[in-house]
Structure formats: C-alpha cells, structure tokens
Amino acid sequence: MDIFEVKKQKDLSDFIEFPYSLYSRDLLYAPPLRMEMKEQFSSKNPFFHHAEVGYFLARRGGKTVGRIASIINRRHTEFHKEAVGFFGFFESINDHEVSEGLLTAVAKVLEKQGLTTMRGPMNFSTNEECGFLIEGFHEPPMLMTPYNPPYYNDLMERYGMNKAKDLYAFIHKVREDLPEKILRVAAIAEKRGVKVRPIEKQRFQAEMQIFKEIYNSAWEANWGFIPLTDTELDYLGARLKQIAVPELTLIAEDAGKPVGFLGLLPDFNHVLRRMRGKLNPITLLKALYYSKKISDLRLLLLGIKPEYRNKGVDALLYREGFAGIKKGGYARIEFSWILEDNIPVQRIVEMVGGRLYKKYRIYEKEIGMT
C-alpha cells in the first residue's frame, strides 16, 4: 500500500472522485455535484485564506482505497487558543491498515507544526459538514449533513481516537397545528414588540450581513465555533441563494434591530440522489422534476442574540415559519445539528415535537511524542 500527498491535478481529481466509487451501490448516499466539489477544493474557496490544507491518497495495487485531508485552521487556533489541528474528507474501505496509514499521515503533518491534538472529521470546519454518523444509518442524509458507513467508527476507535463531542439531529413530522405552548410563548415575544419578516432575495447580500451579525453573536460561546469572515459569507451566500425560500428564511427584529434568524432549507439531497453527481441536460431535467417533490426540510440555522434568549423569539420565528412549511406541503423537518450538551435548544425542539434520530461524533487524539 502506498500513502502519498497529492501534488498533481490528476491525483486531486482522484481524491475528489473516490467517494463516488466507494458509495456507488449505496442508495442512501447523495453524491454532491462534481463541479461543486472541484470548486470547494480550489482557490475560490475563501477557507484557504486562513488555513493550510494537505490531501493524501491511499493506493493498493494501483487502485485508490482511501483519502484524507490535513487541516491547519489558523482562525481556530487564534480564536480558541488551543494547539489543535484537524483531519477531514476521510473516506476509506473497511481496512484498518488503510485508515491507520491515512490518520498517521495527517498526525505527522500536524505534529511538525507544533500541534498537540488531532480532531475530526471537519470538512473544513464546524461551519460546514463535520462528524461521523454513529446512529441513524437507516435514514438518508439530509442536505449538508455527513453520511458514512458504520465501520468508520470502528476504524477511529481502533486507531485510538476518542470522543470529543457528539452532535444530535432531531426529526419532526409536521402536524396540522403547532403546540399550544409554542403559540403562547411566541405571543410573549410579540407583545414585547419583536417582529418577524422573510428575507428579501433582491437584497440577499445585505440580508446575509444581518445573518452574519446574528450568527457571530449567537454562536460565539458554542464549542468549536469560528466567526465567519466577509469572504466566507459571500461564498456561503452564493450557494444558499439558489435554494433559500424567503418564507422559510426569517429574521426577527426589535425596533428594526436584528435579534434572531431562522433558516429552513428544502432537502435537495432528494434531487442529488437522482443526479448522481453529474450536471447535464438529462440530470437538469431530473432536478426540475424532483425538486417539486421534496417533502423534507432541514432547520439549518436558528440563532438568537444572547440578550434576547428565553424571551420567546425562537418560538415566534418558528410560528411564522410554520406558515411557509404548510404552504410548501412539507412533511418532515430535521433539526440539526445540535450539540449534545445544548440542553435548552434540545428542549425547544422537543416542545415542537422533535425526536432524536441521528447522532454524529467528532473524534480527537493527542499527538506528538510518538
């Protein structure tokens, strides 16, 4: 077996292509569009403005059997004041020799930079996909959530990786009416003068700046959080604008001042599973057809500024979003991801009627002195 760092464009293409072959027979897997993957690993991605990333491939008999990325995120180091480096984009056949070789390659890179802990997976940070699925393998992944075979967790534990943090996903079947408690709590916020409005797509960039303000305030104390930069916001906004639905993307304001944000996204994985990573006239027709048959939503973003928490703003946002949910005829909502120790948010989700149905795990291991 040969494990080497990617230096050539052809090898980077193999790095991008490997998951498509690994999951070729898995009907639950939602292959991302290849063109989007190529852009994600290109200089167009602003993440590289503050990070060093290396890509590694494992080959046996000339065939790719695994991949991994080493990630040194300078903004994480500066913000959290910890000597942590990351691995991400891990994919492997069920072979301990392959996974051990890949993880060791990353550990060596991080150790050379004086980092003492390896954590992951992060693709590339907590602002994107992170964690390995450890429970809920019978359900297909929703938009922008991880998916992997069960054996990945065995490979991690065999290598000596330990749990750093679990992330939860809750599922909720949309009912005819909201629980009385939600309506009652929402009315409290309304009486205090808080108002909710949908985003205006014609001024999407300005609305994204509002989102950034709320996001960087609401999530600041969260484990693993890193503030979004303006360039990252522009990059994220360009991706979200295509799929954002105004009546499902809401801003809460108090006397015109933004205090909360809710973002429900249609589960476009339902479409991606039919496109199989390709963009051509046939798959575009499939996209047009199947996009009208999406029945699931993912609550990707729910943030309230700290000084407005426990005042009914979250309930008011959800009450107003419920009209858009019913209008679109959606059947289910996934609330994800939520930190395992974020009990207040979990209680809100349970109040709406959500149940825990998936768990993801982020691993870590001390490195150095080996």
N, C-alpha and C positions, 0 to 999 in steps of 0.2 A: 504494500500500500504506500502511496506517495501523498503527502500533505504539503501543499505549497501555497505561497501567497500569490494572488492574482496580480499580474503585471501587464498582460496583453489584453486587447479588446476582445479577442476570441474567448479567452478564459473568463472575462467578465460576462460575456454572453452566456457561457455555460453556467456560471453562478446564478444568473437570472433564470435560466431555463430549467434548472434542476427540479424545483418543486412541481412543475407541470408534468414531468415524467413520474416523479415519486407518487403523486396523487392521481395519476391518470385513470385509475379504476375506482376512485373514491367519489361516490355520487354526492356526498355532502359538501365536499370541497368547492369553494367558489374561486376559480382562478382569476386573479387580477388581470387587467388588460396589460399585455406585454409593453405597449407603448408607455403606459404609466410607470411601469417598473423601470424601464430604461431611463425615464426622466428622474425617477426617485434616486437612482444611483449616479446621476450626472451632476455637473457643476451648477445646474439650475436649482438644485435643492439648497436652500439657504442654511440648512443644518451644518453644511461643511464650512460655513464661515467661522464657526467656533468649535469645530471638532476635527479630530483625526480618525479616519476610518480605514481599516485594512480588511481585505477579503481573502478568505482561504478556501481552497477546494481539497477534497479527499478523492483520490482516484485509485482504483484497483483494477488491474488488467486493462487499463486504458478507458475504463468506464467511471463516470462520476458517481460517487456513493455518499457524498456529504458536502456540506458547506457551512461556513460560519463567518461572522464579521467581528473584528475587534473595534471597540468604540471608546475613544477618549474624549469625553464631553467636558470641555473647559468651563462652560457655564454651570454645569452641575458641580464641578469641583469648587468654583468660586462661590456659588450660592449656598451650598451645604457644608463647605469646609471639611470635606472628607475625602480621603485618598481612595476613591472608588472608580474603577473602570468597568466597562460593560462588554458583554457579548450579545450579538443579535443575529437575526436572519438564520438561525440554526435549522438545518434540515439534515436528516440522516436516515440511512437504512437502519434496521434493528441490529446493530452490531456495536458492542462496547469498544472494540478496538478503534473503530471509526470515530465515535463520539469522544473518546478519551484523547485521541490524537488532535482533533479539532479544538477541544477545550484547552488542551495544553498549549497549543499554538497561540491562542489568544492570551492565556495566562503569561506566557513569556513576553509578549509584546507589552502588556500592562506592567509587568514587573520591571522591565527596562526603564519605564517612565516613572518609577518610584511609587506606583500604586500598590496598595496592600490588600484590596478586596476586589474580586471579580463578581459582578452581579448581572443577572439577565434572565430571560431574553428581553432585550429592548430593541425595537425596530422603528426609529432610532432612540427614542426617549419615551418618557411617560406621556408626552403629548401625542404619541402615536400608538401603534399596537405594542403591547407588552404582556409578558407572561405566557406560560404553557397551560393549556386546558388540562385540568386534572379531574373534573367531574362534569358530566353532561355530554358525553360523546355521542349520544343517540340523536341529538338535535343539531341541525345545520347551523353554522356560524352566521351571525348577522353582520351587517356592514361594518367594516373596520374593527372586527374582533378576531382574536387569534383562533387558529384551528391546528390540531396536530394529532398524531396517533397516540394512544395511551402509553406506548413504550418509551416515549421521550422522558417521562418522569422517572422510569426505572433507570434509564441511562444517566440522568442527572444524579440520582441518589448513589448509584454505583461509583460515580466519579468523586463522590464526597461533597456534593453540593447540598446546602441546607436551605430550608425555607427562610426567605427574607420577608415576604408579605404575600398574603392571599388577596385576590380581587374577586368580588362577587358580581353575578348577573342575576337579576330577578325577571321573571316573566309574568305578564298580567293579561288576562283575557278581558277585552273591552266589554263593559256592561252597558245596559241601557241608560243608567243614570249613575252619577257619582255618589259615593257615600255621603250621608248627611253631615258627617264630621268635617269632610273636606269643604263642603259648601259653607258651613258655619265658620270655619277658620278663615276661609277666603273672604267672607263678609267683614271680618275684623280688619283685615288689611285695607279693604275698600273704604271702610268708614274712616280710616286714618289718612285717606287721600291718595293711596297708591293706585296707579292706573297701569293697565297693560295694553300694549299695542303690537301689531305684527311688524316685522321688518319691512322696509321699503326696498325692493330689489333694484330700483333705478338709482339708489344711492347706497349700494351694497358695501362699498369700501368704508364709507362713513359709519355704517352700522357695524361693520367688523371692528372698527376702532372702539366703539361702545362695548362690544363683546370683549375686546382685549382688556379694557379698563376693569370690567366686572370679573373676568377670568383671573387676572393677575391679583386682584384683591380677594376674591372668594376662595381661591385655591392656595393662597400663599402658605398657609400652615400645613397643607397636605403633604404626606410622605412622598418624597420623590419629585415634588413639583419643581418646575423650572419656568420662569416667566417667558412668555412669548415675545420675540422681537418683532419689529415692524415688518421686516422682510419675511419672517416666518408667517406672520399674519396674512400678508399678501399672498403667499404661496398656498396657505391653507384656504384662504377665501376663494381663490380661483378654482379650487377643487370643490368646495362646498356650494358655490353659487349655482352650479349646474343642477344640483339635486335638492337644494333648500326649497321648502314650501313656506311662503310667508305666514299663512295661518297656523303653521306648526313651529314657527321660529319667532319667539316673542320676547319683548323687552318690557320689564316693569320699571316704572318711573315714579318718583315722588317729587312733585312740583317741577317736573321736567328733568330731574336729575336721575340718571340710570342707577338702579339699585339691584336689579336681578335680570337673569337671562335664562330662557328655556329653548332648547333646540331638539326637536324630534325629526329624525331623518327616515324616509322610506327605506326599507331594506333592499337596496339594489343588488345584494348578493343573489336574490331571486333571478335577476337578469343575467348577472355574470356567470352563473352556473350554466346558462344556455349559450353564452358567447364563447366559453372555453378559452378565454384569453386573447381572442382574435378580434380584430376590427376590420370588417369588410362589408360589402353590400348585403350579404346574407345575414351576418350577425347584427348589422344595424336594423334590419327588418325585425329580427327576433327581439332586439332591445325595445323597439317601438311597441311590439305586441305584448311582451311580458311585463313591461313597465306599467301597463294598465292593470295588471293582475297582482300587483304587490299588495299583500294583506297584512304585513308586519311593519312595525315602526321600531326604531331604536331611539330611546331617550339618551342622546349622547352628551348633552350639556344641560346642567341645572345648577346655576350658581347664584348665590345671594351674598351681597356685601355683608361683612360681619356685623355691622351695626344694625342691619335690618333682619337678622335671623330671629326666629321664634316670634315673628310678628304677622305670620300668615301670608307672606309674599309668595312662598313656594306653592301654597295651596291656591292662591289667586292665579298664578301663572298656569297651573295645571287645569284649573276650572276653565280658563279662557282657551287653553289649548284643546280641551275636550271637544269643543265645537268643531274645530278643524279635524279632529280624529273621527268624529261621527260623520262629518261631511265627506271625508275620503273613504268611508266604509272600511276602515282598518279593523282587523280582528284581534291583533295582539300587540303588546308593547313590551320591548325589553328595556329594562333599566340597567345600564352598565357603562363602565364598570364602577363599583363602589368598594372602597377599602373595607377590609374585614372588620376594622375597629371603628369605622364611621357609623356608630350606632344611631345617632339622630336621623341621618338620611335613610338608613335601613328602616327605621320606624315609620317614616313618611311613606316609603314605598309600600310597606305592609299595610298602612292605613288605606291606601288606594286599592289594595287587593293583590299586590305582587307576591310571588313566592320564589324563594331561592331555587334556581335550577341549574346553574353552572358556577364553577369555580376555576380561577386561573391562579397559577403560582409563579412568583418571581423568586429565583434562587440566588444564593451567593456563596462564596467560599473565600477564605483567606488565602492569599498567595504570597510569594516571597519566601526566602529562607528555605527553599526546597532543593 
